[in-house]
Amino acid sequence: MGFIQDFKSFAVKGNVIDLAVGVVIGAAFGKIVTAAVDDIIMPFIGRATGEGKKFTDKFYVLKAGKEGDVYKSLQEAKAAAANVFAYGDFIQTIVDFLIIAFCIFLFIKIFNRFKAKEEAKTVAALPAPTHTEKLLTEIRDLLKK
């Protein structure tokens, strides 16, 4: 019975709930960033690099499935069991990561600034120690030595 009560008190604490909400929001944000990169950013980069095809379709054939095969798309090369270096998809994943990491960095920076202001208000709101408290602090410090 004690184990279940301990788990229940752990699961209901605010930090676990906040973490769960953060994970859900983070997953949704990740999908938004991925969609923006897939549908907005990378088509322009694919167009700028030539050939007008999707950037995720950029690849280099290391070894053809059959000698002399030429592949028009990454899916075609994979279907033919060719050994390919799919650099387009890799670069797109890096762009996703960099955007998400930068947004998290900004969020944490703003959060820490807000938290510091709140802590400063809390410290400023504390009353000054009384004469008795000051004497007791001095006595405590002397006894520690």
Beta strands, then each sheet from edge to edge (+ up, - down):
strand 1: 60-63
strand 2: 83-85
sheet 1: 1+ 2-
end
